[in-house]
Structures are given as structure tokens and as C-alpha cells.
Amino acid sequence: MSDDPRATGPRAVDRALARLIESSLIVDRGAALFDRLRSRLVCSLASDRVLEAYNALAFGSSPAYQPGHRAFRAEWFPWERRAVDTYFPPVPTRVLVGGAGGGREAFQLAERGYEVIAFDPVQTLVDAMPGAGTGPGHVTACSGSYELLPMLRSQDGQPVSLTDLQPFGAGICGWASIAHVRTDAGRVAALRHMGALVDGPILISVYVAPWQRSAKEGLAGGLSRWLYGDGAMFLPGIGRVQTFDEGGLRDLIARAGLEVLYLNASSAIDNWPHAVVKRR
């Protein structure tokens, strides 16, 4: 088709419609800028209690985290399956799963014959996990957060000490859950706690930033860097999270006193930035 702006007839109509479609992209650019601005303001101004309340709403009401719902995410991601197949010890082994959500990873492990102790800070998610007994091939669901380890609470509210349940031969920090811990010191402590409880490999995963700091000078570059902040992002479906590049993830692991067995920071469509680590 000719791009001659003097074209007439059907070609001129086609070109005009194409221009109209192109002009609508301003809506997408505006939405992206709004997302970044909202993210920066929420991460900068919202209190921990507000963010905790938002997370409880977002995760507690999402059918993707409700076992038995047709939208429940029940399967391994390919990178999770590869990590478990390659690094986890054989059954029977007791596995600790933190940030377990609705139990996706926990139930997959139980199907393989592992005994699983799973915990999550959102009570509605813990309550939604079906009671599956104890021992190999079963899941015990508890409420609690990384910050409170090694103490949890059972589904009926009784205190549970994870030190009494050791040894744990492997662990999982559920799908990017470590990134939901809101402070750097808290994230380091969370991994230290997991490392102290688990004798074997621990699978962790994180978020990568959907945009990067600009290297441009001037107002536009400064605005972009301000919007990026320290890499904390607010995403409507999951709340506030901390994002990591490979260097940041390696640094976090090292400061937690853990050793990297495997790390893949690619954000390819079939991958999620993740690492398998163990206590030094």
C-alpha cells in the first residue's frame, strides 16, 4: 500500500483509520504513567497496616488462591518443577512452605509423597486449605508470617513451634512471597529464619521490575527515576512488592547467610526469577 499522504479514495480512508488507531495509544501511555505514579505514592505513603489490609483483601478474595475453585492455580510452573526435580531430596521428607497462599505448591508436594507444613499470613487462605491429615503425602496448614518464625498457629488457633517439627529436608518460599516482606531487614531475617529451620535446599522466587530507572538527563529522566524509587512496586492484584535484578537477589541471599545452588534471573515467558539456596 502506498504511503503517499495525497492518496484518495479507499486508501485515504484506510490511512485515516490507521492514524486514528495510532492516536488511541495515548490512552495506553497515560495508563502506564498512572500505574507508575500510583505505585510510587502507595509505596511511599501507605502504612504497613494499610498494606497488610490490602493484601488480605486482594489475596483472600482472589479465586486463583481458593482450592476447589475452577480458577485456582493448581499446577507447578515449569521452573518450579525443574527445581524440585533436580534439587529436592526423595520422599519421605518433611518440607516447609512459607507464603503458601491457597496451597498450590504444598498440594503438589503432597501428591509426590512429601509431608508438608505450610503457612501463610492471610487467615482466609489458611482456612480455605482443606485439612489433609499429617504424615507423608499430607499438608498441615498454619497461619503465620516469616517475621514470626519459628512460631505459627494451627487452623484451630493453637501455637505451633516449627523447631518441634524439625528436621525439614527442603523448603519453598511460595511464589515470590519473600518479595512481599516490606523491609530489607525483614527479607534478610525471613531467609535467615527459613535457613535455620531447613536442612536442605530452599526454592525462592522474586519479582523483576516491569520498568527500569531511566539513564536520561533532564526532567524526564529525573521523573522516571523518582517513579522507580528503590524498586518497590504496587501492583493491583498483589499489593506492594520489592523487585530484584540478579545482583540484588544474590546480595540478599548472601546477607542471609545462604549459599546459591542455582540461580536463574531470566524473566522469559516460561520462567520466573528464582534461586535454589541452602544454609552455609
C-alpha positions, 0 to 999 in steps of 0.5 A: 500500500502506498504511503503517499499522504495525497492518496484518495479514495479507499486508501485515504480512508484506510490511512485515516483509520490507521492514524486514528488507531495510532492516536488511541495509544495515548490512552495506553501511555497515560495508563502506564504513567498512572500505574507508575505514579500510583505505585510510587505514592502507595509505596511511599505513603501507605502504612504497613497496616494499610498494606497488610489490609490490602493484601488480605483483601486482594489475596483472600478474595482472589479465586486463583488462591481458593482450592476447589475453585475452577480458577485456582492455580493448581499446577507447578510452573515449569521452573518450579518443577525443574527445581524440585526435580533436580534439587529436592531430596526423595520422599519421605521428607518433611518440607516447609512452605512459607507464603503458601497462599491457597496451597498450590505448591504444598498440594503438589508436594503432597501428591509426590509423597512429601509431608508438608507444613505450610503457612501463610499470613492471610487467615482466609487462605489458611482456612480455605486449605482443606485439612489433609491429615499429617504424615507423608503425602499430607499438608498441615496448614498454619497461619503465620508470617516469616517475621514470626518464625519459628512460631505459627498457629494451627487452623484451630488457633493453637501455637505451633513451634516449627523447631518441634517439627524439625528436621525439614529436608527442603523448603519453598518460599511460595511464589515470590512471597519473600518479595512481599516482606516490606523491609530489607531487614525483614527479607534478610531475617525471613531467609535467615529464619527459613535457613535455620529451620531447613536442612536442605535446599530452599526454592525462592522466587522474586519479582523483576521490575516491569520498568527500569530507572531511566539513564536520561538527563533532564526532567524526564529522566529525573521523573522516571527515576523518582517513579522507580524509587528503590524498586518497590512496586504496587501492583493491583492484584498483589499489593506492594512488592520489592523487585530484584535484578540478579545482583540484588537477589544474590546480595540478599541471599548472601546477607542471609547467610545462604549459599546459591545452588542455582540461580536463574534471573531470566524473566522469559515467558516460561520462567520466573526469577528464582534461586535454589539456596541452602544454609552455609 
